[in-house]
């Protein structure tokens, strides 16, 4: 108590701050940092969840490097990223740009766009799986048949399966990105637009010279946030390809699903941990790129 009384007001504030933060920091460390460090350690070992662990060094990483399935999955993961991120960015901006100018039923329409983000990914995946079924069950193929177009094999084709799985994933996250874009648009001072209107500047110049440059911090956040989401995609793939997870022929399998399959179906925790470390490094690089872009602002 004597020590506490001799502290300055600022030092007492620091003591109380860390007193209240100690439990959350400890809890976060136990559920985040400890499992991460353990996964990194297990990636150098062989373990089947039941027996004892044995040290194997870099064997799991060498196996990963020489695994053709891993490179197929790696390609799929970046296909989700490189297709899903720009498509969702463009669609969400277009919707937010026009919705921001709309006044009639604005709140209701904004709620409709945001509703899929609040919906369970599992339920959504099963609904879309029903949409993709063959005639006479599937909605899309029934619509195609009604206008005389041959039905499409959405989930059983190595060409169509990945875009078919990606479509509901993009749709699910669209509402959140629309809301963020609208917040960014509302944050732009109206004085810029008033000055452009007085000068007689066209809408295209206003869009490219005022709106988009001032929305760059918002776009950086959305790009990184959606990129991490697409790199970690799992629910939609697993539930839409339940009979053959990641199929057909691993054409839709992302890295997270490969980790799950290796760990809980193959019981090879060391190999699964090596895959997890690779995914962690990818996510870390994306996060560092975000910090670099934000710092450049």
Secondary structure as GFF3:
##gff-version 3
##sequence-region A 1 297
A	DSSP	alpha_helix	2	5	.	.	.	ID=ss1
A	DSSP	alpha_helix	9	28	.	.	.	ID=ss2
A	DSSP	pi_helix	29	33	.	.	.	ID=ss3
A	DSSP	alpha_helix	34	42	.	.	.	ID=ss4
A	DSSP	beta_strand	45	46	.	.	.	ID=ss5
A	DSSP	beta_strand	54	55	.	.	.	ID=ss6
A	DSSP	alpha_helix	59	65	.	.	.	ID=ss7
A	DSSP	alpha_helix	68	101	.	.	.	ID=ss8
A	DSSP	alpha_helix	106	118	.	.	.	ID=ss9
A	DSSP	alpha_helix	121	131	.	.	.	ID=ss10
A	DSSP	alpha_helix	139	146	.	.	.	ID=ss11
A	DSSP	alpha_helix	161	187	.	.	.	ID=ss12
A	DSSP	alpha_helix	190	198	.	.	.	ID=ss13
A	DSSP	alpha_helix	203	206	.	.	.	ID=ss14
A	DSSP	pi_helix	207	211	.	.	.	ID=ss15
A	DSSP	alpha_helix	212	214	.	.	.	ID=ss16
A	DSSP	alpha_helix	216	231	.	.	.	ID=ss17
A	DSSP	alpha_helix	235	240	.	.	.	ID=ss18
A	DSSP	three_ten_helix	242	244	.	.	.	ID=ss19
A	DSSP	alpha_helix	255	264	.	.	.	ID=ss20
A	DSSP	alpha_helix	269	296	.	.	.	ID=ss21
###
